[in-house]
């Protein structure tokens, strides 16, 4: 069982820049971050390796190939309601979250060779021996953020962008960091229709201080505690969801920041995640 309480140094910050929809780097990124602006075109693949919820796991025996060629974004299949039903069955009740799942075809964010699994509540293999998040787990994590539509959100782990797209429908603006450049390249094409998203390549454990503070942060990989830069970049009263553990068997924990202290509110669910790597995480 987790017991976590994180003290955060309070700093006086200049007003954060307004999101103008321009994907060019206005004031520069962290030294080890390369900003990837969103451009035209679509591709089909998806997020950093969140794995399967609870006991079920997906074994990856081989490195999965991928196709970054442009292709039309698929329409909803006849089974799109299956993902909404799976989210409901997992306990999700937030109407806006359920509507976002219904509105964003997962088929537009999966490898072509796994398109038949797009509407199934299961992880899907993607490059770099990663696995996408189980859709019902995505829904539970996003619901825990309690987004109302006016938030600035930081996402750690873009993958191919399905989770990012849901966040973009539910918040005012989304900044997302992806570790692997080719996944970020695919994601920014998948997300081309979303003008309120910016995708970066870099060290997720550092966050993006120049665009903070953030009203909500969603971390899509596991570490034993919340990296200090992310805790610092969370706004007062903001919420952060992160899997806490060594990678492979975690508690997804909801935190809230009050009086410069990051406090755990509750466990969202048990799950299996890949590790978070970076300067303030695993090597």
N, C-alpha and C positions, 0 to 999 in steps of 0.2 A: 504493500500500500504506500502511496506517495504522501510525503509531508513536505511541502515546499513553501517558502516565503522568501521573496527576493526584494532586497532593498535596492532602490534605483536612485542614482544621483540626479537630483533635479537641476536643470539648467535653464537659464533664460534664453529663449530662442527667438530669432527674428521671425516675423510672420512668414509662414510657409508660402511658397509660390503657388499661384493659382494654376490649375491645369488648363492649358489653352488648346489642347488637342494637337499641338505640334509635337511630332515625335523626334525631332532633332534635339541633341543635347544642348540645353540652354546654358547651364552653368557647370558642366563637367560632371563626371561620375567619380566614384571612389577610384583610387589608383588601379585596383585590380578588377574593375567593372568595365565592361564594354557595352555601351548602349546599342541596342538593335532596334531601330525605328520600325514601326509597322508599315508594310508596303502593300501594294495590290497583289492579288492572287490568293489562291486557296491551296491547302494541302490537307492530307488526312492523317493526323496522328496525335498523340496526347501525353499526359502529365508524368512528371518525376515519380519515381517508384513507390508510391503508396501501395501497400499490398492489401491482402484480403482481410476482412474483418473476422475476428475470433478464430475458431479452430481451422477454418478452411484455408488452404494455401495453394498457390499455383507454382509448380516447380518449373524452373527454366533450365533445361538441360543444354541448350545451345544459345549462342548469341543470336538475337532475332534480327533479321534483315529489315530494311525499311526503304520506302520509296518517297523521295521528297519532290517528285514531279508534281506540277500543278494539275488539279482536277476539279471539276465542279463540286460545290458543296452538296452533299446528299440531302434529299428531303426527308421528313419524318417517315419512318416505316409504319406499317400497320400495328406494330407492337410498342410504339413509343410510350403508351400508357403503362407498360409493364414496369418501366423505371419509376414512374410516379407511384405505382402500386407498391413497389419494393421499398421506396422511401417511406410511404405511409406505414407499411408493415414494420419497418425499423423504428417507428415511433415519431417520425417527422410530422408536425402539425402546422408549421408555418406556411400559410397559403401562398405567400410570395415565393418561397423556396420551391414549393411544388409547381407553381406556375412557370418558374424559370426552367425547371427540368423539362416540363412539357414543351417549352418554347425553343429549347436549344438541342438540336439533333446530335446525339453522341456519335452518330455515324460520320459526322464531319470531322471527328477528332480521333479516329482510330486508324491503324494501318489497314491498307486495302485487303491484305490477306486475312484479316480478322474482322472484316465488316459484318460477318454473320453474327458476331457476338456483341455488336454495338448496343442492342436493346436488351441484353441479358445483364442481370445484376451480378457481374463478376469482373475481376481484374483482367486486363488484357496485356500481353507482352509488348514491349516497345524496345527500341535500341538501348545499348549500354547495359543490357541485362537488367533493365528496369521493368516495372509493372505498373499499370495504371491503377488508380484508386477504384475500389468497388463503389459504384454510384450511390448506393444507399449510405455508405460511410461518408462520402462527399457531402451528401445532403445533411447528415447529422452534424458534421463539423461546421458547415456554413450556417445551419440553423442556430448553433450555439453562439455565433457572433451577434445574433439579434440585429441584423442590418435593417435600417429603415429607409435607405435610399439617398442619404446625404453624406455618406461616410467616404473618407479617403482610406483605402485598404492596401496593405502590403501583403503580397503572397510570396512565400518562399517555396519554389518548386513549380515552375510553369508547366513543364512537360509539353504536351501538344495543345493545351489550352482549354479543355472542356470545363474544368473547375474554374479557370480564369474567366471564361465566358459567363458562367453562372454568377460569379461575383460582380462582373460588369453590369449585368442586368439588375442587380440588387443594390449597388452602391453608386456613388457619384463618380468615383474614379478609382482605378486599380493600377498599382505598380507591382510588377512581378519580376522575380529573379530566377533564372534557370542556370544550372551548373554547366550543362552541355550546349555548345553553340548550335549543333545541328537540330537539337530538339527545340531550341528557341527560334531558330529559323523557320521550322515547320509551324510552331505556335503562332508566330506573328502573321503568317499567311492565313492560318485558320481564323485568326482574330481580326482580320482586315476590316470587317464590317463594324467593329466596335471602336468608336472614336475615343472612348474614355479609358483605354488600356495602353500602358507603356511596358515594354518587355526589355529586360536587361539580361546580359550574361555575366556571371560573376559569382562571388563568394556570398552565399545567402546568409551565413552567420553574421555578416557585417551589416545586413540591412541596407537601407538607402537613406542615410541621414539627411542628405540635401533636400529630400522631398517630404520629410516628416514634419511634425509628428503625425502618426496614423491613428485613426479611430478604431481600427481593427487590424489584426495581423493573423494570418493563417500560415502555419508552418507544416509543410508536407513531407517531413522526414523526422527521424527520431534522434533525440539526444537526452542525456541524463538531467539536464536542466535547461532553462530558457537562456540562450546567449545574451550576455549583458547588453550588447548594442541594440538588440530587438526590444528588450525591456525598456531601455532608455528612449527608444523612438516611439513607443506606444504613448498616446496622449493620456492625460489624466481622465479617468473614467472609461478608458478604452478597454477592449476585450482582445485576448490573444488565445488561440487554440493551437496546441502542440502535442504530439505524442511524446510522452516522457518515458524513457527507457533506453536500453543499449542497442536497439535495433533487432526486431524479430518477435518481440512480445512486449507491447507497450500499453499504458493507459493514455488515452487521448484526454488531455486535461484542459478545462476552460479556466483562464485566469482573468482577473480584472485589476486595474491599476487604481489605487487610491492613496493619496498622501505620499506619493513617490514610492509606494510599495506595491509589488506585484503579488497578488494573493490568489491562491487556487480557490475556485468556487465549487467545482464538481468534476467528477470523471464523466466524460461524454460516453465513452465506450472502451472496451478492450480491442486491440487491433494488432496487426503485424505491419511494420514499416521498414523501409531501408534506413540506413543511418544518415544523419546530417553531417556533411563534411565541410570543413572550412576553418578559418583562423580561430573562431570561438566555438568550435565543435570538434568532431573527430578529425584526425589528420587525413 
